[in-house]
Amino acid sequence: MPVKTHTWISLWFLLTAPVIAWDIGYCFMRPRSMEGGDLHWFWAPYSKYQKIDLLYGTAALERGDGFVNAQALLNLVETSMNLIYLYTAHITAWPPAPLIGLTAAALTLSKTILYWAQEYFCGLCSVGHNDLGDFITWILSNAPWGIATSLIIARLGKDLIDDLNVAHRVCIKDTSDKDS
């Protein structure tokens, strides 16, 4: 069976890869990527974001909070899997490609929920200091990862279930043909 692909999923994986790579770079290059660092010019928009989300800021780095770099490491794994999905779905047409895409999306959604839950359970310790506008900026900058990955999981999950049902029907037909 050919690999069923969805343009919007492929575009999400393709277009988010450089954004995520940029974020990974910011996280792993701290403090050089931060305001005042010699490489900050490349990550200049983070001047505002490191004030909105204190996990990205100087105090978290100085106290050795490893959450941001841990999530950046997972971003590296997830984005690699997204790119592997694109390659296996579109270049090699490998039938298990949707499973890779689904797994990558599930990892991203799980990490996103963990990030939000961490904020909830610490009483918004990293973002609770913001005014309403900056708090909405934080929500809007994180929400697409939860929404898009949920939709990707639903779509690829349905495709995989459909494929398994077809395979099951073929298996049953083959078994009944042999019994005749």
N, C-alpha and C positions, 0 to 999 in steps of 0.2 A: 504494500500500500504506500502511496506517496505521502510525504510528510505534509500535513495540513499546516499552513502558516497563516498568520493574521498580520496585515500590514501595520496596524496600530501597535501591536506587541513588539514587532521588529523595530519600529521607529522608536518606541519607548526605550528599548534596550540599547539601540544605537545612539540616540541623542543624549541619553543620560550618562553614558560611559565617560565622555570628557568632563562633564560636570562633577561626577563622582571622583574621577581621577584628580581633578583640581582640589576637591575637598580633602582627599587622602593626602595630597601633597602639603596642603596647609597644616594638617594635623601632624604629620611626621616631620615636618621641617620647623615646627615651633621650637624655640622662640624666634628663629630667623625669619619666619613667615609672618610674624605678628607685627603690629604697629611698633615702629622703632627698630625692627630687624632689617638687615641688609637686603633681604629678599622680599620684603613686604610689598614692594611695588607690584609684584605679580599677583598678590592676594589682597590688594587695597580694599575691596568691598568688605573684607573681614574686619576692618576697623570698626564698622558699625555692628557686625554680627557678634564679635567677641564681647561687646557690651550688652547685647540682647541676651545671648546665651552664655552665661558665665563659665560653663564647662569649656568653652572655646577660648576663654580669657587667661590672663596672666596669673591670677590667684590660683586657679585650678592647676595650672602647669607647675607653679611654684610649690604647691602642697603635694605634688606627685599624683594627682587624680588621673588614673589611667583609663577612665571610661572612654574619652574621646579617641584615644589611639587604639583602644580595643575595638571600638566600632569602626574605625578607619581600616583596621586589619580585616574585619569582616566585610567591609565594603570592597576591599580588594578581591576577596574570595567571590563575593556575589557578582561583581562586575566581570570578573574572569569567566564565571559561569554564564553570564548573559552573552558575552562575546562567543563563548563556545556554542551556546544555543544558536546564535546567528550563523555561525560557520556550519554547524551540523544540520541545521534546518534548511539553509539556503544554498550552501555550496555542495555539501556531500549528500544531502537529502537522507540522512541517517534516521530511520524510524524512531529511535528513542529520544530524538532531539526535544520533543515537547516535555519529556520527563525532566530534562536538564533545565528547561525554561521554568517549569512549574516549581522545581526545587529551589532555583535561584530566587524566584519571586517569593516563595514561602520563607526563605532565609531573610530576605529584605523586610518582609512584613513582620516577622517575629522580632527582628532587631528594632524596627520602628516602634512596635508596641512596647518593647522593653524600655526604649528611650522615653516614651511618654509615661509609662508606668513608674519609672524611676523618678521622674519629675512629680508625678502625682503623690507618690509615697514619701517623698522628702518635703512635701508641702511647697512645691514649686521653688525649691531652693536655688535653682539656676536661672529661672526666668520670671519668678514672682515679683521682682523689683521693677519690672517694666511698666510704663504707662500703657494704656489700652492699645494705642497704635503700634507700639513695638511688640506687645504681646500678640497682636493679630499678625504682625510680620512673622513672628516665630511660628505661629500656627500655620500660616500660609506657606512658609518655606518647608515645612515638614509634612503637611497633609497630602501632597501629591504622592509621596512614597507609600503611604498607607492606602490611599484610594486606588492608585494605578496597580499596585501589586495585588490588591484584593481582586480587582477585575481580571488581572492576568491569571491568577490562581483559578478563579471560577471558569474562565474560558478554556485554559489548557486542561484543567481537570475534567471538564465536560468532554473535550476532544479525546482525552485518554480513556474515559469511561466508554464513550462511543466506540473507540477502536477495540477495547477489550470485549465489549458486547458483540461486535462483528466477529472477532476471533473466536469467541465462545460459540456463536451460531455455526461458524464454519467447522469447528471441532465436533460439535454435536452432529452436524450433517455428515461429516467424514466417518464418524463412528457408526451412524445408522446405515450409511452406504456399505460399510464393511460387513455389518451384521446381515445384510440382505442376501 
